[in-house]
Amino acid sequence: EVGERFLVRRAGNVNERGTRLVVTGTEGDVARARMISGTPPVPGETIVPAGFGLLRGGFRMRYGWLGTATSAEGATTSTWSMSVQSFEQSLVSGNALAVGMTLIVREGADEGGVQAMLLGVEAGRSLELLREGLAIMPTLQAGIALMPSEDYPSEAGVGLFGEVGAELQLDLGALRFGAGITARAVTDGTLPAAVVPRISLELDLYRATRTATGDRHRPEPLYPLAGLAEILY
């Protein structure tokens, strides 16, 4: 059946992690499967039913650099951003969803503080370049931008923002490092459009803490996005 999982092991190696296969379609007595880890099966290996999880899930942090500016008086200010997201990603299709918050901060000798807070939903898809090692992920994000008023700090302007980005990702098991670029635009002219270099770090809590249930239709509901990535399989 579609969604069934199997491990492929060499004869006599029952403790081997093995190649992981997921059935993605059937035609009569013939089944199509996707290999999500390991190496292609060869004759003589054993295929056994398995119950491994099909989702990555956890938290992601991103740092972006928006650059520096020098005023006519010679004062220099720098602007950077920090994002925290909760994400889920299908190991079958590579589709991913995330929700999170981004703070855009300006720092200088005479002024500083939060320039904007972005609350958004992000969708992406991982495209493998090297199996279980290197991938590129294009992303789309949209949401609400909250910008403090310069004249009335206790009040905030509200706008909409959109982002298009891409990251090159290095997979190290439960950890994943990324480096890429984002183009951002905001409807409120207070925050100008920008192209932002970024780096990221992901922690896959499903893998690190072994909390994925192995049931593709009912992952553990421990994180804000638990189960949403299934609709993108």
C-alpha positions as a LaTeX table, in Angstrom:
\begin{tabular}{lrrr}
\hline
Residue & $x$ (\AA) & $y$ (\AA) & $z$ (\AA) \\
\hline
Glu1 & 0.00 & 0.00 & 0.00 \\
Val2 & 1.05 & 3.60 & $-0.55$ \\
Gly3 & 2.91 & 4.85 & 2.52 \\
Glu4 & 4.27 & 1.45 & 3.61 \\
Arg5 & 7.92 & 1.48 & 4.62 \\
Phe6 & 10.63 & $-1.12$ & 4.20 \\
Leu7 & 14.26 & $-1.64$ & 5.16 \\
Val8 & 16.70 & $-3.32$ & 2.78 \\
Arg9 & 19.47 & $-5.28$ & 4.50 \\
Arg10 & 22.19 & $-7.65$ & 3.48 \\
Ala11 & 21.70 & $-11.25$ & 4.59 \\
Gly12 & 23.06 & $-11.80$ & 8.09 \\
Asn13 & 23.19 & $-8.10$ & 9.02 \\
Val14 & 19.98 & $-7.74$ & 11.03 \\
Asn15 & 21.34 & $-4.79$ & 13.03 \\
Glu16 & 22.38 & $-2.76$ & 10.00 \\
Arg17 & 20.54 & 0.56 & 9.52 \\
Gly18 & 19.94 & $-0.34$ & 5.89 \\
Thr19 & 18.35 & 1.40 & 2.94 \\
Arg20 & 14.94 & 2.96 & 3.62 \\
Leu21 & 12.16 & 2.67 & 1.03 \\
Val22 & 8.65 & 4.18 & 0.98 \\
Val23 & 5.92 & 2.94 & $-1.37$ \\
Thr24 & 4.68 & 5.90 & $-3.43$ \\
Gly25 & 2.31 & 4.15 & $-5.85$ \\
Thr26 & 0.92 & 0.82 & $-7.03$ \\
Glu27 & $-0.20$ & $-0.59$ & $-10.40$ \\
Gly28 & $-1.67$ & $-4.05$ & $-10.03$ \\
Asp29 & 0.96 & $-6.26$ & $-8.42$ \\
Val30 & 3.76 & $-3.75$ & $-9.10$ \\
Ala31 & 4.70 & $-1.13$ & $-6.51$ \\
Arg32 & 6.76 & 2.03 & $-6.97$ \\
Ala33 & 8.98 & 3.08 & $-4.08$ \\
Arg34 & 11.17 & 6.05 & $-3.24$ \\
Met35 & 14.54 & 5.56 & $-1.56$ \\
Ile36 & 14.88 & 8.16 & 1.20 \\
Ser37 & 18.23 & 7.01 & 2.61 \\
Gly38 & 20.96 & 4.48 & 1.98 \\
Thr39 & 22.16 & 2.96 & $-1.30$ \\
Pro40 & 20.21 & 1.26 & $-4.13$ \\
Pro41 & 19.29 & $-2.39$ & $-3.34$ \\
Val42 & 21.21 & $-5.19$ & $-5.05$ \\
Pro43 & 20.28 & $-8.87$ & $-5.59$ \\
Gly44 & 20.64 & $-10.99$ & $-2.46$ \\
Glu45 & 19.51 & $-8.34$ & 0.00 \\
Thr46 & 16.47 & $-8.78$ & 2.25 \\
Ile47 & 13.47 & $-6.42$ & 2.33 \\
Val48 & 11.63 & $-6.24$ & 5.66 \\
Pro49 & 8.69 & $-4.08$ & 6.86 \\
Ala50 & 9.68 & $-1.06$ & 8.97 \\
Gly51 & 8.13 & 1.82 & 10.89 \\
Phe52 & 10.61 & 4.69 & 10.62 \\
Gly53 & 9.34 & 8.28 & 10.56 \\
Leu54 & 8.84 & 10.25 & 7.35 \\
Leu55 & 9.24 & 13.78 & 8.70 \\
Arg56 & 11.99 & 16.13 & 9.78 \\
Gly57 & 10.74 & 18.52 & 12.41 \\
Gly58 & 12.17 & 21.00 & 14.87 \\
Phe59 & 13.55 & 24.51 & 15.01 \\
Arg60 & 15.57 & 26.72 & 12.68 \\
Met61 & 17.56 & 29.90 & 13.34 \\
Arg62 & 18.64 & 32.30 & 10.58 \\
Tyr63 & 20.96 & 35.28 & 10.66 \\
Gly64 & 20.86 & 37.90 & 7.89 \\
Trp65 & 23.12 & 40.87 & 7.20 \\
Leu66 & 21.49 & 43.99 & 5.74 \\
Gly67 & 24.66 & 46.10 & 5.68 \\
Thr68 & 25.97 & 49.37 & 7.13 \\
Ala69 & 25.23 & 53.02 & 6.44 \\
Thr70 & 27.11 & 56.23 & 7.26 \\
Ser71 & 25.28 & 59.49 & 7.90 \\
Ala72 & 26.42 & 62.95 & 6.81 \\
Glu73 & 27.77 & 63.48 & 10.32 \\
Gly74 & 29.92 & 60.36 & 10.02 \\
Ala75 & 27.86 & 58.14 & 12.33 \\
Thr76 & 27.74 & 54.50 & 11.22 \\
Thr77 & 24.79 & 52.17 & 11.75 \\
Ser78 & 24.55 & 48.47 & 10.96 \\
Thr79 & 21.39 & 46.45 & 10.34 \\
Trp80 & 20.94 & 42.71 & 10.77 \\
Ser81 & 18.11 & 40.22 & 11.23 \\
Met82 & 17.52 & 37.12 & 13.35 \\
Ser83 & 14.78 & 34.56 & 12.66 \\
Val84 & 13.41 & 31.71 & 14.75 \\
Gln85 & 11.12 & 29.18 & 13.04 \\
Ser86 & 9.37 & 25.91 & 13.79 \\
Phe87 & 9.45 & 23.68 & 10.71 \\
Glu88 & 8.36 & 20.33 & 9.32 \\
Gln89 & 9.63 & 18.67 & 6.15 \\
Ser90 & 8.59 & 15.52 & 4.32 \\
Leu91 & 11.47 & 13.09 & 3.76 \\
Val92 & 9.52 & 11.68 & 0.80 \\
Ser93 & 8.88 & 14.78 & $-1.31$ \\
Gly94 & 11.20 & 17.32 & 0.31 \\
Asn95 & 8.29 & 19.76 & 0.77 \\
Ala96 & 8.51 & 21.86 & 3.92 \\
Leu97 & 6.42 & 24.30 & 5.96 \\
Ala98 & 7.56 & 26.68 & 8.68 \\
Val99 & 6.12 & 29.41 & 10.89 \\
Gly100 & 8.20 & 31.92 & 12.75 \\
Met101 & 9.32 & 35.41 & 13.66 \\
Thr102 & 12.08 & 37.67 & 12.31 \\
Leu103 & 13.51 & 40.68 & 14.14 \\
Ile104 & 15.26 & 43.35 & 12.07 \\
Val105 & 17.64 & 45.30 & 14.32 \\
Arg106 & 19.53 & 48.53 & 13.66 \\
Glu107 & 22.59 & 49.35 & 15.78 \\
Gly108 & 24.66 & 52.52 & 15.91 \\
Ala109 & 26.56 & 54.84 & 18.22 \\
Asp110 & 23.65 & 57.26 & 18.56 \\
Glu111 & 20.62 & 55.07 & 17.87 \\
Gly112 & 19.51 & 51.49 & 17.79 \\
Gly113 & 16.70 & 49.08 & 18.42 \\
Val114 & 14.20 & 46.88 & 16.67 \\
Gln115 & 13.33 & 48.29 & 13.25 \\
Ala116 & 10.65 & 45.70 & 12.45 \\
Met117 & 9.18 & 42.38 & 13.54 \\
Leu118 & 8.00 & 40.00 & 10.81 \\
Leu119 & 5.52 & 37.17 & 11.51 \\
Gly120 & 5.29 & 34.79 & 8.59 \\
Val121 & 4.55 & 31.39 & 7.07 \\
Glu122 & 7.17 & 29.85 & 4.79 \\
Ala123 & 6.95 & 27.08 & 2.18 \\
Gly124 & 9.91 & 25.42 & 0.50 \\
Arg125 & 11.11 & 22.31 & $-1.26$ \\
Ser126 & 14.47 & 20.58 & $-0.85$ \\
Leu127 & 16.12 & 19.57 & $-4.14$ \\
Glu128 & 18.87 & 17.00 & $-3.56$ \\
Leu129 & 22.26 & 17.60 & $-5.14$ \\
Leu130 & 24.01 & 14.86 & $-3.17$ \\
Arg131 & 21.91 & 12.21 & $-1.40$ \\
Glu132 & 21.84 & 12.72 & 2.37 \\
Gly133 & 24.51 & 15.39 & 2.08 \\
Leu134 & 23.86 & 18.48 & $-0.01$ \\
Ala135 & 20.66 & 20.12 & $-1.23$ \\
Ile136 & 19.30 & 23.44 & $-2.41$ \\
Met137 & 16.01 & 24.74 & $-1.02$ \\
Pro138 & 14.05 & 27.57 & $-2.68$ \\
Thr139 & 11.60 & 29.25 & $-0.29$ \\
Leu140 & 8.60 & 31.58 & $-0.33$ \\
Gln141 & 7.44 & 33.45 & 2.76 \\
Ala142 & 4.65 & 35.92 & 3.45 \\
Gly143 & 3.12 & 37.48 & 6.52 \\
Ile144 & 2.62 & 40.58 & 8.66 \\
Ala145 & 5.25 & 43.25 & 9.36 \\
Leu146 & 5.07 & 45.27 & 12.60 \\
Met147 & 7.17 & 48.47 & 12.59 \\
Pro148 & 7.52 & 50.76 & 15.64 \\
Ser149 & 6.69 & 54.41 & 15.02 \\
Glu150 & 9.67 & 56.78 & 15.33 \\
Asp151 & 7.45 & 59.51 & 16.77 \\
Tyr152 & 5.36 & 57.26 & 19.03 \\
Pro153 & 7.47 & 54.23 & 20.13 \\
Ser154 & 4.51 & 52.65 & 21.91 \\
Glu155 & 2.61 & 52.43 & 18.61 \\
Ala156 & 3.39 & 50.21 & 15.64 \\
Gly157 & 2.65 & 50.43 & 11.96 \\
Val158 & 1.31 & 47.29 & 10.29 \\
Gly159 & 2.11 & 46.12 & 6.78 \\
Leu160 & 2.48 & 42.97 & 4.71 \\
Phe161 & 5.75 & 41.45 & 3.58 \\
Gly162 & 6.88 & 38.85 & 1.09 \\
Glu163 & 10.18 & 37.02 & 0.63 \\
Val164 & 11.74 & 34.85 & $-2.06$ \\
Gly165 & 14.91 & 33.01 & $-1.14$ \\
Ala166 & 17.17 & 30.04 & $-1.72$ \\
Glu167 & 19.67 & 28.18 & 0.47 \\
Leu168 & 22.42 & 25.67 & $-0.12$ \\
Gln169 & 22.08 & 23.14 & 2.74 \\
Leu170 & 24.62 & 20.75 & 4.25 \\
Asp171 & 22.95 & 17.81 & 6.03 \\
Leu172 & 24.76 & 16.44 & 9.10 \\
Gly173 & 22.08 & 14.15 & 10.48 \\
Ala174 & 20.06 & 15.94 & 13.13 \\
Leu175 & 21.84 & 19.21 & 12.27 \\
Arg176 & 21.63 & 21.05 & 8.97 \\
Phe177 & 23.62 & 24.14 & 8.00 \\
Gly178 & 22.50 & 26.51 & 5.26 \\
Ala179 & 23.77 & 29.59 & 3.42 \\
Gly180 & 21.80 & 31.59 & 0.90 \\
Ile181 & 20.08 & 34.82 & $-0.01$ \\
Thr182 & 16.64 & 36.43 & 0.43 \\
Ala183 & 14.85 & 39.19 & $-1.48$ \\
Arg184 & 12.32 & 40.95 & 0.77 \\
Ala185 & 9.66 & 43.59 & 0.12 \\
Val186 & 7.26 & 45.29 & 2.57 \\
Thr187 & 4.09 & 47.21 & 1.68 \\
Asp188 & 4.82 & 49.94 & 4.25 \\
Gly189 & 7.55 & 52.25 & 2.91 \\
Thr190 & 9.09 & 52.54 & 6.38 \\
Leu191 & 11.14 & 49.40 & 5.67 \\
Pro192 & 12.82 & 49.45 & 2.24 \\
Ala193 & 13.08 & 46.41 & $-0.01$ \\
Ala194 & 16.34 & 44.53 & 0.44 \\
Val195 & 18.41 & 41.59 & $-0.75$ \\
Val196 & 19.79 & 39.84 & 2.34 \\
Pro197 & 22.59 & 37.24 & 2.58 \\
Arg198 & 21.72 & 34.69 & 5.26 \\
Ile199 & 23.02 & 31.66 & 7.13 \\
Ser200 & 20.92 & 29.12 & 9.02 \\
Leu201 & 21.10 & 26.25 & 11.49 \\
Glu202 & 18.38 & 23.58 & 11.83 \\
Leu203 & 17.89 & 21.08 & 14.63 \\
Asp204 & 15.76 & 18.06 & 13.66 \\
Leu205 & 14.16 & 17.22 & 17.01 \\
Tyr206 & 12.22 & 14.29 & 15.51 \\
Arg207 & 15.53 & 12.61 & 14.74 \\
Ala208 & 17.54 & 13.88 & 17.70 \\
Thr209 & 15.00 & 12.77 & 20.32 \\
Arg210 & 13.44 & 9.85 & 18.37 \\
Thr211 & 9.91 & 11.22 & 18.81 \\
Ala212 & 8.58 & 10.52 & 15.30 \\
Thr213 & 5.95 & 7.79 & 15.64 \\
Gly214 & 6.57 & 6.05 & 12.34 \\
Asp215 & 2.90 & 6.49 & 11.36 \\
Arg216 & 2.89 & 8.86 & 8.38 \\
His217 & $-0.71$ & 9.92 & 9.10 \\
Arg218 & $-0.22$ & 10.65 & 12.80 \\
Pro219 & 3.17 & 12.14 & 13.71 \\
Glu220 & 3.74 & 13.16 & 17.31 \\
Pro221 & 1.91 & 16.48 & 17.94 \\
Leu222 & 4.82 & 18.02 & 19.87 \\
Tyr223 & 5.56 & 21.02 & 17.66 \\
Pro224 & 3.40 & 23.78 & 16.13 \\
Leu225 & 3.48 & 22.28 & 12.62 \\
Ala226 & 3.15 & 18.60 & 13.53 \\
Gly227 & 1.44 & 16.84 & 10.63 \\
Leu228 & 0.96 & 19.81 & 8.28 \\
Ala229 & 3.75 & 18.70 & 5.93 \\
Glu230 & 1.71 & 15.58 & 5.06 \\
Ile231 & $-0.56$ & 17.63 & 2.79 \\
Leu232 & 2.49 & 18.38 & 0.62 \\
Tyr233 & 3.55 & 14.74 & 0.07 \\
\hline
\end{tabular}
